Amino acid sequence: LPCITAEDVNSQPVVKADVIKFFTTFRNQMPRDLVTNVLPHLARLLQAKSFVVHTYAAAAIERIFMIRDQSDPMQISRAPFIYGTAELNPILETAVVNLFAIVEQHELGVTNEYVAKAIMRVLSKAEPQTIVMAAPTILKKVHAVLQAVCDNPVNPRFIHYLFESLAVLIRSSCKTKPELAQDFESSLMPAFQTVLEKEI
C-alpha cells in the first residue's frame, strides 16, 4: 500500500481515500501483519488536510479495533477482539493527538462523528494506567470540545460519541486513581449545566 505509506500525507488524496476505504471494507480478510503495519500510517494520515482522508483514516482505526476472531462463525458476537492494547500502544499518543487536532482545528471538526467515535474507541481500548497519566490533558481537550458543541450543537451523533469518550475517560481514570473524580466533577459540571439549560 505505497500511497498510504508515503511521507506526504496530503499527496494523492483521492487515491489515499480509495485505498483506505478498500482496506476498511475488507479488514476482516487482511493478514494480521498487514493490519499492524498499516495502523501507524493510518494514525499519521489523521494529519491530512483532506476531510475525506482523515475521516476515512479515523473510521479505519475505529473499525480495526472492533474486529473479532471469526474462527467460529456461530460465536462471532461473543468472540474475542483480535486487536487490543498491544497493537494500540505504539500508535496511542499519535492517534489521540491527531484526532483531537482534527476536532480543534478543522472547520467541520466538531461535527465529524467518525473522529469522535475513533476517540471513544481508542480511549476504551487503552490501558487504564495509560489513560490516567494523560487524563488531565485529555480532559482539557474534551472540555474545550464540549463547550464548542454547547455553543453550536449540530450533529447529535458527534455529541453522543463525545459523551461516550467522557464516560470511558472517567471510568478508566477513576478505576486507577479514584481521587480524580473530584477533578472531573469540578471541570465538567458547568458544561453539563449548560447542556441541561439549553436542552441540547
N, C-alpha and C positions, 0 to 999 in steps of 0.2 A: 504494500500500500504506500508507494513512494509519495503520492501527493499529500497525504496527511502527516507524513513524517518529515516533510520539507521544513527547513528552518523558518521560512517566511510564512507566518500564519495567515497572512492576508492575500497570498498568491492563489490564483485559480479558485476563487470562492465557489463557483458553480460546480466544478469538479469535486472539490472537497465536500461540499454538501451532499452530492450524489453518492460519493463513496461512504460517507458516514451513515447515510440513510440505508444503503445496501448492507453495511456492516451491522447496523442495528436490527434490520429486518431478519437477517439470518444469523443473529448472535448465538442462537442455540446450537447451530451447526458448526460454528467456528471452533478450531482447535484451541485448547486452553492456553498453549504457549503464545498463540497469535493474540488472543484477547489480552493477556497480561502484558504483552509487548506494546499493544496499541493504547492501553489505558493512559500511560504518561503523555502520549501525544494528544489524546482527547482532552486531558486536563490543560494542556498548553493551548489547544485550539479554542479554549474558552476566552482567550485574549483576542480572538479575531474580531475585526470591526464589523464584519458581515453579521447581521441579525440572524440569518438562516444558519450560518456555520456555527456560531457559538450556541445557538439554541439546539441544533442537532447534536452538538458535542455534549451539552448538558443532558439531553434526553438519553443519549447513548450510555453515558456514565450511570445514570439512574437505572436504566434497564439492565445493564450488565450485572449490577448487584442484586437483581431480582431473579437471576437465572437459577433454576433448581435442577437437581440431579434428575435426569429423565430415564434412568435405567429401568424403572418400574412404571410404565405408563398408567397403571391403576392407582398409583400413590403420588402422582406429581404434586398435588396440592399440599401434601404433607412431607414431601421430600426436602432434604436439607439444601440450603443455598450453596452453590458451588464456589462463589467468590465472597470473601469476607475481609477481615481486618488485615490478613497477610498481604492481600492484593491492594487494599486501600491505603495502608500506612505509607508506602512510597510516594503516593500522589496526594495524600490528605491535605497537606498545607497548601500546595499549589492549587488544588481544586477549590478549597474553601476561599482562598484569597481571590481567585479569578471569578468564582461565582458571585461573590459579594461585589466585586468590581463591576460586573455587568449590571447588577441592580442599582448600584450607586451612580454609575457614570453614563449609562446608555439611556437615551430618551424614552425607550419603551421598557426599561429595566424593571420598573415597579409594576408592570403588567404581565411579565413573562412567567407564566405558570410553570413552564418546563424547568426554568432555572430555579424557581422556588422549590419545586419538587426534588430537584437534584440536591439542593442544600439539605432538605429534610432527610433524604436517603443517605447522604454522606455522613451526616451527624448521627443518624440512627445506627449506622454500621460501624462507626468509630468506637474504639475502646473508651469506657467512661474515664479512665485515668488520663487519657489523652485529651478528652473534651474538657475536663475540669481545669487543666492547665491553660487552655485557651478560652475558657468561659468568659472572663471579663471583656476580652477583645470582641468575641463573637456577640456578646450581649449588647455592647455598644452599637455594633453594626445592625443587629436585629432591631434594636430600639429606634435607631435612625430611620430604618425602612418602615417600621410600624408608624412612626409619626408622618412620614410621607404618604403612606396609604390612608391614614386618617384624614389628611388634607385633600386627598383625591382618590377615593375608593372606586376603582374602575373594574377590576377583574376579581370576582369572588373566589375563583379557583386559586389565584395567587395568594389571596388573603388566607384561604384555608391552609395551604401548604406553609405559609409563614407561621401560622399558629401551631401547626404540627411541628415545625422546626423548633419553635419556642418550647413546646412540651418535651421534645427529645432533649433539648439543651438543659432544661430544668431537671428532668428525671436523671439524666446521666451525671450531671454535676452534683446534685444533692445526694445521689447514691454514694458518691465517693467523699463528698465534703458537705454534710448537712447544713453547716452554718451559712452556706451560700444562699440558702432560701430567703434570708432577710435582705440580701443584696438584690435578688430578683424581685422581691416584693416592692422595695423602695424604688427601684428603677422602672418597673413596668406598670404599677398601679395607676399612675397619672394617665398613661396612654390607654389603659383598659377603661378608665372612667370616661375618657373622650369617646371611645368606641361605643360605650353604653349610652352616653348622652346623645350622640349623633345617630344612634341606631344603625351602625354600619353593618 
